[in-house]
């Protein structure tokens, strides 16, 4: 996230709680334009809390996919870019699972055939793919995506990453931990 732009002078409305001076500030993200509420020490030395919490991507997700997911989130304010990068994350995930042949269309179908994706997940993946294709090919008949469209595509890519990488890692860790007991 880039440096937030202050909407309200947080110091002017500072409050003192417990030990030390603490203030809350309301900011607008310069990338996605959404509101951020942050609590920090009065001297600005440390941010104590940020709402919504900072975006993070699990270390269980392959590096290339993780970078695509981060960039898709960081560019939500530019919906075309975010949507295309979300679709790239989907493509990278399927390739990381060994599906490298053919087009993204055929890889999604192959993932469903191999039960790597449920049928509904495959249908959703095709929707994301089509949304990105319309933008990548500058389809003049396709409307420009909105930030909500970009968020929907990112939500799918994050859900897919959870299913393909994060949950299996959790299961493996759970099995290992229960065998130690």
C-alpha positions, -999 to 999 in steps of 0.1 A, spaced: 0 0 0 13 34 -8 14 63 17 -21 71 29 -34 106 23 -48 122 55 -85 130 54 -86 143 89 -57 157 109 -53 129 134 -33 149 158 -60 176 161 -84 149 174 -59 130 195 -69 112 226 -49 99 255 -55 63 266 -36 44 292 2 50 291 14 74 265 -3 94 239 -22 76 212 -42 90 183 -65 76 156 -63 89 121 -86 84 91 -69 81 57 -77 73 21 -56 48 3 -41 65 -28 -44 32 -47 -79 19 -39 -94 51 -24 -109 31 5 -109 45 40 -82 33 65 -84 38 102 -51 37 120 -40 40 156 -5 52 163 17 67 190 15 105 191 52 108 181 45 87 150 71 61 160 48 32 157 15 22 142 -4 1 167 -34 -9 147 -48 -5 112 -83 -13 101 -88 -30 77 -58 -50 86 -29 -50 61 -33 -74 32 -11 -104 34 -8 -136 13 2 -169 28 37 -181 24 23 -215 12 13 -199 -21 40 -201 -48 61 -169 -52 49 -159 -87 12 -164 -77 18 -145 -44 32 -116 -63 3 -115 -87 -22 -116 -58 -4 -87 -41 -4 -67 -73 -40 -74 -80 -49 -62 -45 -27 -31 -47 -43 -21 -81 -79 -25 -71 -83 13 -78 -73 5 -114 -99 -22 -121 -86 -32 -156 -51 -39 -142 -63 -57 -111 -87 -79 -130 -60 -89 -155 -34 -97 -128 -60 -117 -109 -65 -139 -140 -27 -142 -143 -27 -154 -107 -52 -181 -116 -31 -191 -146 0 -193 -124 -17 -215 -98 -28 -240 -124 7 -241 -139 21 -246 -104 -1 -276 -101 14 -291 -133 -12 -279 -158 9 -262 -184 -4 -273 -218 -28 -253 -239 -47 -222 -231 -60 -210 -197 -95 -222 -209 -82 -258 -214 -62 -257 -182 -93 -248 -162 -113 -276 -179 -84 -300 -172 -83 -289 -135 -120 -297 -132 -116 -330 -150 -88 -340 -126 -109 -329 -96 -84 -302 -88 -113 -278 -90 -149 -284 -82 -172 -277 -112 -185 -245 -96 -149 -233 -90 -141 -241 -127 -172 -221 -138 -161 -191 -117 -125 -194 -131 -140 -192 -166 -159 -161 -156 -127 -145 -143 -108 -156 -175 -135 -141 -197 -136 -108 -178 -98 -105 -181 -98 -115 -218 -123 -87 -226 -99 -62 -212 -67 -78 -225 -81 -78 -260 -96 -43 -256 -131 -56 -265 -149 -24 -274 -183 -41 -266 -173 -50 -231 -178 -25 -204 -149 -13 -184 -147 -31 -151 -156 -14 -118 -136 -17 -86 -163 -42 -75 -156 -63 -106 -119 -63 -98 -126 -72 -62 -147 -101 -72 -119 -115 -94 -94 -110 -67 -117 -128 -42 -119 -157 -66 -81 -159 -70 -76 -157 -32 -103 -185 -27 -85 -206 -53 -51 -201 -36 -67 -211 -4 -81 -243 -19 -50 -253 -39 -22 -243 -15 -32 -230 19 -57 -256 30 -36 -286 19 -6 -271 39 -29 -267 69 -41 -303 66 -5 -316 63 5 -295 93 -25 -308 113 -17 -344 105 19 -339 115 9 -323 148 -15 -350 157 10 -377 150 34 -361 175 8 -364 202 
